[in-house]
Amino acid sequence: MNLELMLPLILYLVLVLGIGFWASRHRAGGDFVQEYFIGNRSMGGLVLAMTLVATYTSASSFIGGPGAAYKIGLGWVLLAMIQLPTVWLTLGVLGKKFAIIARRVNAVTINDMLWARYQSKAVVVLGSVTIILAFIATMVVQFIGGARLLETATGLSYQQGLFLFASCVLLYTVIGGFRAVVMTDALQGIIMLIGTGALLAGILIAGDGLPNLIHQLREIDPKLVSPQGAGDMLTQPFMLSFWILVCVGVVGLPHSALRCFGYRDSKALHRGILIGTVVSALLMFGMHLAGALGRAILPGMDSPDKIMPSLMMEVLPPWLAGVFLAAPMAAIMSTIDSQLIQASATLVKDLYLNYLNPKQEKLEVHIPRLSLLCTLILGTLVLLAALQPPEMIIWLNLLAFGGLQAVFLWPLVLGLYWSRANGPGALASMVSGIVCYGVLSQSGIKLAGLHAIVPSLGLGLAAFVVVSLLTPPPDQGVRRLFEQQ
């Protein structure tokens, strides 16, 4: 094991653990639920931007996305830039109204917001179950990405890398809660920028410049430098589907939407939109271009998901490779911690407090312990599920993303902007969306060549509007609560 390579990674892991212990001190004497799950709504603009970008930028973006670019070519780099407006869309569509209403109803989770808007137990329970199942699937992807990274870069076995990675993430998330998550996300965003820039520079130097690298790609397969990609995979229906799935639909991802609860003021929101969009653009372009150009340097990779750590070892000196090793680790950890803390909040806040113990008996004794225990148990279950990884993790991640969007996009957006939206309409949208998505995804049916998310969102929207119009409107109190600015 190369100590020069491992030292920056070890320093990084120690630093994030230190942030976890520091964040745990903020809970002393305060409201545990508000602090542990939402950080007392105290994020500034830089932290808001970095936590949103870092949460969205995951193993799929840093490992799976470049792996797809390695396999398909420069066309995938162009396709990946569809994700550029995600921060602007999330904070622009949800940000201000979400923050205002969340403070009015004291919302800590996405399902708190759904309950305040729709007053429907069925909507909350379905939302909770969807979050838990989808987050387990996406966290498995992140654990696999972290383990493969350590396996490729350090010589550890896959299982050893998995246990090392999982132990660190679970420890600082369990200890520090939401505040530790967003603070480490800010650190991780900066590390991702540094690592991406270093790797891209190393690739250009090792490949004797961009023109030479593109020439080598053309020699391997002319389709690698075409907009359609290798095998003409990037058809118009595929690109439209991808645009919906990883751009517009991101507004419906609960772990991204939750960031709209926790910022401090309007200035922080506006600064977060600007910084987040710039950082997201640099990361998405740099990561995917590195993966595509990497085909010219390492043309014989057996698993595309290994291209980023393999390139790191090939084109960077060991100490700088160690810095870059921390970058995808940061991308992966920043997504896991966010999903882990929200899945725990769903179990404790949405299900336990609302249904199993609505009287909140002995709250001050049970809730902190139960929250920590749920976070630990969920992480352990994900760790066990990650012991048998698939070949390419990007498809599993996109499958779970689509399921979350099919359930949450319309209830969140229409709940904020359509006064006639009601509980039966939201429930009809959630059920029809997830059933359609599940059937189309599992059967492999592609209507007009489109990904399952497109017809699923179309059906969900139609069901929402029709059922809402055929059933009684929400009561005046709810409408006033959501219409006031």
C-alpha positions in Angstrom: 0.0 0.0 0.0 1.4 3.4 -1.1 1.7 5.5 2.1 2.2 8.7 0.0 -1.1 8.1 -1.7 -2.9 7.1 1.4 -1.8 10.0 3.6 -4.1 12.7 2.1 -7.0 10.3 2.2 -6.4 9.5 5.9 -6.1 13.2 6.7 -9.4 13.8 4.9 -11.2 11.0 6.8 -9.8 12.3 10.1 -11.0 15.8 9.2 -14.6 14.7 8.5 -14.7 12.7 11.7 -13.6 15.8 13.5 -16.4 17.8 12.0 -18.8 15.1 13.1 -17.7 15.4 16.7 -17.7 19.2 16.5 -21.3 19.2 15.2 -22.5 16.9 18.0 -21.7 19.6 20.5 -24.4 21.9 19.0 -27.1 19.5 20.3 -26.4 20.2 23.9 -29.4 21.8 25.5 -31.2 22.4 22.2 -34.1 20.8 20.3 -32.7 17.5 19.3 -35.1 16.9 16.3 -34.6 20.4 14.9 -30.8 20.2 15.3 -30.1 16.6 14.3 -32.4 16.5 11.2 -32.3 20.1 9.9 -29.3 21.9 11.6 -31.6 24.6 13.1 -32.0 26.2 9.6 -28.7 28.0 9.8 -27.0 27.4 6.4 -25.3 30.3 4.6 -25.0 30.7 0.8 -21.7 28.9 0.3 -22.7 26.0 2.5 -26.1 25.8 0.9 -24.6 25.7 -2.6 -21.9 23.1 -1.7 -24.3 20.8 0.2 -26.8 20.8 -2.7 -24.1 20.2 -5.3 -22.3 17.6 -3.1 -25.5 15.8 -2.3 -26.5 15.5 -6.0 -22.9 14.8 -7.1 -22.6 11.2 -6.1 -20.9 7.9 -7.0 -23.0 7.9 -10.1 -21.6 11.3 -11.1 -18.0 10.7 -10.1 -17.7 7.0 -10.8 -20.7 5.8 -12.9 -21.0 8.9 -15.1 -17.3 9.0 -16.2 -17.6 5.2 -16.7 -20.5 5.8 -19.1 -18.4 8.5 -20.9 -15.5 6.1 -21.1 -17.8 3.5 -22.8 -19.9 5.8 -25.0 -17.5 8.8 -25.7 -17.7 12.5 -26.0 -21.4 12.5 -26.7 -22.0 11.5 -23.1 -20.1 14.6 -21.9 -22.5 16.8 -23.9 -25.4 14.8 -22.5 -24.1 15.2 -18.9 -24.2 19.0 -19.2 -28.0 18.7 -19.2 -27.6 18.6 -15.4 -26.2 22.1 -15.4 -29.5 23.9 -14.2 -30.2 21.5 -11.4 -29.2 23.8 -8.5 -31.0 26.7 -10.1 -34.2 24.7 -10.7 -34.2 23.2 -7.2 -33.6 26.4 -5.3 -35.6 28.5 -7.8 -38.7 26.4 -7.9 -38.8 25.2 -4.3 -36.4 27.3 -2.3 -38.2 30.4 -1.1 -41.7 29.1 -0.7 -40.4 25.9 0.9 -38.4 27.8 3.4 -41.2 30.1 4.3 -43.8 27.4 4.7 -41.4 25.0 6.5 -40.9 27.6 9.2 -44.7 28.2 9.5 -45.5 24.6 10.0 -42.2 23.7 11.7 -41.4 21.1 9.0 -38.3 19.0 9.5 -38.8 16.4 6.7 -40.4 16.4 3.3 -43.3 14.4 4.6 -44.0 17.1 7.2 -44.5 19.4 4.3 -46.8 16.9 2.5 -48.9 16.4 5.7 -49.3 20.2 6.1 -50.4 20.5 2.5 -52.6 17.4 2.0 -53.6 16.3 5.5 -53.5 12.7 4.3 -51.9 9.8 6.3 -51.8 7.7 3.1 -49.7 10.3 1.3 -47.3 10.5 4.2 -47.0 6.7 4.6 -46.5 6.1 0.9 -43.9 8.9 0.8 -42.1 7.5 3.8 -41.9 4.0 2.4 -40.7 5.3 -1.0 -38.0 7.3 0.6 -36.7 4.4 2.7 -36.7 1.9 -0.1 -35.2 4.2 -2.8 -32.6 5.6 -0.4 -31.5 2.1 0.5 -31.0 1.4 -3.2 -29.1 4.6 -3.9 -27.0 4.3 -0.8 -26.0 0.8 -1.9 -24.7 2.4 -5.1 -22.7 4.9 -3.1 -21.2 2.2 -0.9 -20.2 0.2 -4.0 -18.6 3.3 -5.5 -16.6 4.0 -2.4 -15.4 0.4 -2.1 -14.4 0.1 -5.7 -12.5 3.3 -5.4 -10.5 2.0 -2.5 -10.1 -1.4 -4.1 -8.6 0.1 -7.3 -6.4 2.8 -5.7 -5.1 1.1 -2.6 -4.9 -2.6 -3.2 -7.4 -3.4 -0.5 -10.0 -6.1 -1.4 -13.5 -5.0 -2.3 -14.8 -6.1 1.1 -12.0 -4.4 3.1 -12.6 -1.1 1.2 -16.3 -1.4 1.8 -16.0 -1.9 5.5 -13.4 0.9 5.9 -15.5 3.3 3.8 -18.8 2.5 5.5 -17.4 2.7 9.0 -16.2 6.3 8.5 -19.4 7.5 6.9 -21.6 5.9 9.5 -19.5 7.3 12.4 -19.6 10.9 11.5 -23.2 10.9 10.3 -24.5 9.1 13.4 -22.5 11.4 15.7 -23.0 14.8 14.0 -26.4 14.7 12.3 -27.5 17.3 9.7 -25.0 19.9 10.8 -22.1 17.5 10.3 -23.6 16.5 6.9 -23.8 20.0 5.5 -20.4 21.1 6.9 -18.6 18.1 5.5 -20.5 18.6 2.2 -19.0 22.1 1.9 -15.5 20.6 2.5 -16.2 17.8 0.1 -17.4 20.2 -2.6 -14.1 22.1 -2.5 -12.1 18.8 -2.5 -14.1 17.6 -5.6 -13.2 20.8 -7.5 -9.5 20.5 -6.7 -9.4 16.8 -7.5 -11.3 17.2 -10.8 -9.1 20.0 -12.0 -5.9 18.1 -11.1 -7.1 14.9 -12.8 -8.1 16.7 -16.0 -4.8 18.5 -16.2 -2.9 15.2 -15.7 -4.9 13.5 -18.5 -4.1 16.4 -20.9 -0.4 16.3 -20.1 -0.2 12.5 -20.2 -2.1 12.4 -23.6 0.0 15.2 -25.2 -2.9 17.6 -25.4 -6.6 17.6 -26.3 -6.2 17.2 -30.1 -4.0 14.1 -29.8 -6.4 12.5 -27.3 -9.4 13.1 -29.6 -7.4 11.7 -32.5 -6.7 8.5 -30.5 -10.4 8.2 -29.6 -11.3 8.4 -33.3 -8.7 5.7 -34.0 -10.4 3.4 -31.4 -13.9 4.1 -32.7 -15.1 7.1 -34.7 -18.4 7.0 -32.8 -16.6 8.0 -29.6 -16.2 11.5 -30.9 -19.8 11.8 -32.4 -22.8 13.3 -30.7 -24.6 9.9 -30.9 -21.8 8.0 -29.1 -20.6 4.5 -29.5 -23.3 2.2 -30.8 -25.4 5.3 -31.7 -26.8 5.0 -28.1 -27.6 8.6 -27.6 -30.8 8.9 -29.7 -33.3 11.8 -29.4 -35.8 9.8 -27.1 -32.8 8.8 -24.9 -31.7 12.4 -24.6 -35.2 13.7 -23.8 -35.5 11.0 -21.2 -32.2 11.9 -19.7 -33.1 15.6 -19.6 -36.3 14.7 -17.6 -34.5 12.2 -15.3 -31.4 14.2 -14.3 -32.5 17.8 -14.8 -36.2 18.7 -14.5 -37.1 15.7 -12.3 -34.3 16.5 -9.8 -36.8 19.1 -8.3 -38.6 16.0 -7.0 -35.7 14.4 -5.2 -36.4 14.6 -1.4 -32.8 14.8 -0.3 -32.2 17.8 -2.6 -35.5 19.4 -1.8 -34.7 19.1 2.0 -31.9 21.6 1.5 -34.5 24.3 0.9 -35.6 23.9 4.5 -32.2 24.7 6.1 -30.8 27.9 4.7 -30.7 31.1 6.8 -32.2 33.9 4.7 -32.9 35.2 1.1 -29.3 36.4 0.7 -28.1 32.9 1.4 -30.6 31.5 -1.2 -29.5 33.8 -4.0 -25.8 33.3 -3.3 -26.4 29.5 -3.2 -28.0 29.6 -6.6 -25.1 31.4 -8.2 -22.3 29.5 -6.5 -24.0 26.1 -6.9 -24.6 26.5 -10.6 -21.0 27.5 -11.3 -19.6 24.6 -9.1 -22.0 22.1 -10.7 -21.0 23.1 -14.2 -17.2 22.7 -13.5 -17.7 19.4 -11.8 -20.0 17.8 -14.4 -17.9 18.9 -17.3 -14.6 18.0 -15.8 -15.6 14.6 -14.5 -17.3 13.4 -17.6 -14.6 14.8 -20.0 -12.0 13.0 -17.9 -13.8 9.7 -18.3 -14.3 10.1 -22.1 -10.6 11.1 -22.7 -9.4 8.4 -20.4 -10.4 5.8 -23.1 -7.4 7.1 -25.1 -5.0 6.6 -22.2 -6.4 3.3 -20.8 -8.3 1.7 -23.6 -8.7 -1.8 -22.2 -10.6 -1.4 -18.9 -12.7 -4.4 -18.0 -15.1 -2.4 -15.8 -15.9 1.2 -16.9 -16.6 2.1 -13.2 -12.9 1.7 -12.5 -11.8 4.4 -15.0 -11.5 7.3 -12.6 -9.4 5.7 -9.9 -7.3 4.0 -12.6 -6.7 7.3 -14.3 -5.7 8.8 -11.0 -3.1 6.1 -10.5 -1.8 6.5 -14.1 -1.5 10.2 -14.7 -0.9 11.8 -11.2 2.0 11.6 -8.8 1.1 9.6 -5.7 0.6 12.5 -3.3 -1.7 14.3 -5.8 -3.4 11.0 -6.5 -4.1 10.9 -2.8 -5.8 14.3 -3.0 -7.9 13.1 -5.9 -8.7 9.9 -4.1 -10.4 12.1 -1.5 -12.5 13.8 -4.2 -14.7 10.9 -5.4 -14.7 9.7 -1.8 -16.2 13.2 -0.9 -18.7 12.9 -3.7 -19.9 9.5 -2.5 -19.9 10.3 1.2 -21.8 13.6 0.7 -24.7 11.7 -0.9 -24.8 8.9 1.6 -24.8 11.1 4.6 -27.7 13.2 3.3 -29.8 10.2 2.4 -28.9 8.4 5.6 -29.9 11.3 7.8 -33.2 11.8 5.8 -34.1 8.1 5.9 -33.6 8.1 9.6 -35.7 11.2 9.9 -38.4 9.5 7.9 -38.5 6.5 10.3 -38.3 8.5 13.5 -40.1 11.7 12.7 -42.7 10.7 10.1 -43.5 7.2 11.2 -42.6 6.8 14.9 -43.6 10.2 16.2 -46.7 10.5 14.0 -48.1 7.0 14.2 -46.4 4.7 16.7 -46.0 7.2 19.5 -48.1 10.2 18.6 -48.3 11.3 22.3 -44.4 11.6 22.2 -44.1 10.0 25.6 -40.7 10.5 27.2 -39.6 12.2 24.0 -36.5 13.7 25.5 -35.2 10.2 26.5 -36.2 8.1 23.5 -35.9 10.2 20.4 -32.1 10.9 20.5 -31.3 7.3 21.1 -33.8 6.1 18.5 -32.5 8.5 15.9 -28.9 7.4 16.4 -30.0 3.7 16.4 -32.0 4.1 13.2 -29.2 5.8 11.4 -26.8 3.0 12.4 -29.2 0.2 11.5 -30.0 1.6 8.1 -26.3 2.1 7.3 -25.6 -1.5 8.3 -28.3 -2.9 6.1 -26.9 -0.9 3.1 -23.4 -2.2 3.9 -24.7 -5.8 3.8 -26.6 -5.2 0.5 -23.4 -3.7 -1.1 -21.4 -7.0 -0.6 -22.7 -8.2 -4.1 -22.2 -5.3 -6.5 -23.6 -5.0 -10.1 -21.3 -4.4 -13.1 -22.2 -0.7 -13.7 -23.7 1.3 -10.8 -25.1 4.2 -12.9 -28.2 2.3 -14.0 -29.2 1.2 -10.5 -28.8 4.8 -9.3 -30.9 6.2 -12.1 -33.6 3.6 -11.5 -33.9 4.7 -7.8 -33.8 8.4 -8.9 -36.7 7.8 -11.3 -38.8 6.1 -8.5 -38.4 9.1 -6.2 -39.3 11.5 -9.0 -42.4 9.6 -10.0 -43.7 9.8 -6.4 -42.6 13.2 -5.2 -42.3 15.7 -8.2 -45.9 16.6 -8.7 -47.0 16.6 -5.0 -44.2 18.9 -4.1 -44.5 21.3 -7.1 -48.2 21.4 -7.5 -48.7 21.6 -3.7 -46.7 24.9 -3.7 -48.2 26.4 -6.9 -51.7 25.1 -7.5 -54.3 26.0 -4.8 -56.7 23.3 -6.0 -54.3 20.5 -5.3 -55.7 18.1 -2.6 -54.9 14.9 -0.8 -56.7 12.4 -3.1 -55.1 14.0 -6.2 -51.6 13.8 -4.6 -52.2 10.1 -3.6 -53.5 9.3 -7.1 -50.4 10.9 -8.7 -48.0 9.1 -6.4 -49.6 5.6 -6.9 -50.1 5.9 -10.6 -46.6 7.3 -11.1 -44.8 4.6 -9.1 -46.9 1.8 -10.5 -46.3 2.9 -14.1 -42.6 3.4 -13.5 -42.2 0.0 -11.9 -44.1 -1.8 -14.6 -42.3 -0.1 -17.5 -38.9 -0.4 -15.8 -39.2 -4.1 -15.0 -40.8 -5.1 -18.3 -38.3 -3.1 -20.4 -41.1 -1.5 -22.3 -40.1 1.9 -23.9 -43.0 3.9 -25.2 -41.7 5.7 -28.3 -38.2 4.9 -27.1 -38.6 7.0 -24.0 -37.3 6.1 -20.5 -40.0 4.9 -18.1 -39.8 8.2 -16.1 -41.3 10.3 -19.0 -44.7 8.5 -19.3 -44.8 7.9 -15.6 -44.6 11.6 -14.9 -47.1 12.3 -17.6 -49.6 9.8 -16.1 -48.9 11.2 -12.6 -49.6 14.7 -13.7 -52.9 13.7 -15.4 -54.0 11.7 -12.4 -53.2 14.5 -10.0 -55.2 17.1 -12.0 -58.2 14.9 -12.8 -58.7 13.5 -9.3 -58.1 16.9 -7.6 -60.8 18.4 -9.8 -63.3 15.6 -9.1 -62.9 15.7 -5.4 -63.5 18.5 -2.8 -60.8 21.3 -2.6 -58.5 21.6 0.4 -59.9 23.6 3.3 -59.4 27.3 3.5 -56.9 27.1 6.3 -54.5 25.0 4.2 -55.0 27.2 1.1 -54.2 30.4 3.1 -51.2 28.8 4.7 -49.6 28.0 1.3 -50.8 31.1 -0.6 -49.4 33.7 1.8 -45.9 34.9 0.9 
